[in-house]
Amino acid sequence: MASWSEFAADVPRLADGVRRLLQQYGPGLGYLATVRADGGPRVHPVSPVLTEEGLFCFVIDSPKRRDLERDGRYALHSFPAEESDDEAYLAGRARPVTDPARVTRLARRHCAIYDIDWRLFEFSIDVAMIAQHDVAGVARPAVQVWLEPGGQSGRPGDPRHAAPPAPTVDHHGSAAA
């Protein structure tokens, strides 16, 4: 699993596109999918925080926080764009940030309210994707996909084992067929 910083250093154009779509309305906005205790999906709107340090989310006491504490797997999808049907998708693992100095620094910088029961999570990245749809109605979108190098998990149904729509960009940014 890669940190946001490692991902951005590996494929800066893709990271910039993901950032642009997550922050298209100012602060980060996205849909966070977590894994319920029964294995089913749960989806909630969130405000992800992208910094030079990483990709984070302040999560209040809620079912989604309990999901992340129990099973850190997540998927994050951008809000729909007003100007196009472009979309960004990330998947990986969320882990609670336990360093008090880091939590305080990020909370102050991003105006997290202290009298609310929230926990800060950092999101690592296994898969990143941007789909750019032609506004003229071309049926096949342009897709860029990044898979964390060497990150084969072996889990059935893992999105890294599925063939993405063509054309794609591999984790090194070169075109793939």
C-alpha positions in Angstrom: 0.0 0.0 0.0 1.3 3.4 -0.9 0.8 6.7 1.0 -0.7 9.6 -0.9 2.8 11.1 -1.1 4.3 7.9 -2.6 1.4 7.7 -5.1 1.7 11.4 -6.1 5.4 11.0 -6.6 4.9 7.9 -8.7 2.2 9.3 -11.0 1.9 13.1 -10.4 -0.5 13.7 -13.3 -2.9 11.1 -12.1 -2.6 12.3 -8.5 -3.3 15.9 -9.7 -6.4 14.7 -11.6 -7.7 12.9 -8.5 -7.0 15.9 -6.3 -8.8 18.2 -8.8 -11.9 16.0 -8.8 -12.0 15.5 -5.0 -11.5 19.3 -4.5 -13.5 20.6 -7.4 -16.0 22.4 -5.0 -13.3 23.8 -2.7 -12.8 21.4 0.3 -12.6 17.7 -0.4 -15.8 16.0 -1.2 -16.4 12.3 -1.9 -18.3 9.2 -1.2 -16.6 6.8 1.2 -17.5 3.1 0.9 -16.7 1.0 3.9 -17.3 -2.7 4.8 -20.1 -3.4 7.3 -19.7 -6.1 9.9 -21.9 -8.4 7.8 -19.6 -7.9 4.8 -21.9 -5.6 2.9 -21.0 -2.2 1.6 -21.8 1.1 3.4 -21.5 4.5 1.5 -21.4 7.9 3.1 -20.4 11.4 1.9 -17.2 12.6 3.5 -14.7 15.5 3.3 -11.3 14.0 2.5 -8.3 16.1 3.4 -5.4 16.0 0.9 -2.1 17.5 2.1 1.6 17.0 1.4 1.6 14.6 4.3 -1.2 12.3 3.0 -4.8 11.6 2.4 -6.9 11.9 5.6 -10.4 12.1 6.8 -11.8 13.2 10.2 -14.6 10.7 11.0 -17.1 11.3 13.7 -18.5 8.5 15.9 -20.7 6.7 13.3 -21.2 3.4 11.6 -18.6 4.3 9.0 -16.0 5.0 11.7 -16.8 1.6 13.4 -16.4 0.0 10.0 -13.0 1.6 9.5 -11.9 0.6 13.0 -12.9 -3.0 12.5 -11.9 -3.4 8.8 -9.9 -0.6 7.2 -10.7 -1.4 3.6 -12.3 1.5 1.8 -13.2 3.0 -1.6 -13.4 6.7 -2.2 -15.3 8.2 -5.2 -15.4 11.8 -6.2 -18.7 13.8 -6.2 -20.2 14.2 -9.7 -18.6 17.0 -11.6 -21.0 19.8 -12.8 -19.1 20.4 -16.1 -18.5 16.7 -17.2 -19.0 13.1 -16.1 -15.4 12.8 -15.1 -14.8 10.7 -12.0 -12.0 9.7 -9.6 -11.8 6.5 -7.6 -9.3 5.4 -4.9 -9.2 2.2 -2.9 -6.9 0.9 -0.1 -6.8 0.8 3.7 -7.6 3.4 6.3 -5.7 3.4 9.6 -6.2 5.6 12.6 -3.6 8.3 13.1 -2.2 7.8 16.6 0.6 10.4 16.8 -1.0 13.2 18.9 1.3 15.9 17.4 0.2 14.9 13.9 -3.4 14.8 14.8 -3.2 18.2 16.5 -1.3 19.8 13.5 -3.8 18.5 10.9 -6.8 19.4 13.1 -5.6 23.0 13.5 -4.7 23.4 9.8 -8.1 22.0 8.7 -10.3 23.5 11.4 -11.5 20.3 12.9 -13.9 21.1 15.8 -12.5 19.8 19.0 -15.8 19.3 21.0 -17.0 16.6 18.6 -16.0 13.0 19.0 -14.0 12.4 15.8 -11.0 10.3 14.9 -8.4 11.0 12.2 -7.8 8.3 9.6 -5.0 8.2 7.0 -5.9 6.4 3.7 -3.3 4.4 1.9 -3.8 3.7 -1.8 -3.8 0.4 -3.6 -5.8 1.4 -6.6 -6.4 4.8 -8.2 -8.5 5.6 -11.3 -9.7 8.6 -13.3 -12.4 8.2 -16.0 -12.7 11.1 -18.4 -15.9 11.0 -20.4 -16.1 12.7 -23.8 -18.8 15.3 -23.7 -19.7 14.5 -27.3 -21.1 11.2 -26.0 -18.4 8.8 -27.0 -19.3 5.5 -25.4 -15.9 4.5 -24.2 -14.2 6.7 -21.6 -10.5 7.5 -21.4 -9.4 5.7 -18.2 -6.1 6.0 -16.2 -5.5 3.3 -13.7 -2.7 3.0 -11.1 -2.1 -0.2 -9.2 0.2 -0.1 -6.2 3.4 -1.8 -7.5 3.7 -5.3 -6.1 0.5 -4.9 -4.3 -1.3 -8.2 -5.2 -3.5 -9.1 -2.3 -4.8 -12.3 -3.6 -8.3 -11.6 -2.3 -11.1 -12.8 -4.6 -12.9 -9.9 -6.2 -10.0 -7.6 -5.6 -10.3 -4.8 -8.2 -6.6 -5.2 -9.1 -7.4 -8.6 -10.7 -10.1 -7.2 -13.0 -9.2 -5.8 -16.4 -9.9 -2.1 -16.5 -11.5 -0.5 -19.6 -9.0 0.5 -22.3 -7.1 2.6 -22.8 -5.3 2.6 -19.4 -2.1 4.0 -17.9 -0.1 1.5 -15.8 1.6 2.4 -12.5 4.5 4.0 -14.3 2.3 6.3 -16.4 2.9 4.6 -19.7 0.1 3.7 -22.1 -1.1 0.1 -21.9 -3.2 -1.8 -24.5 
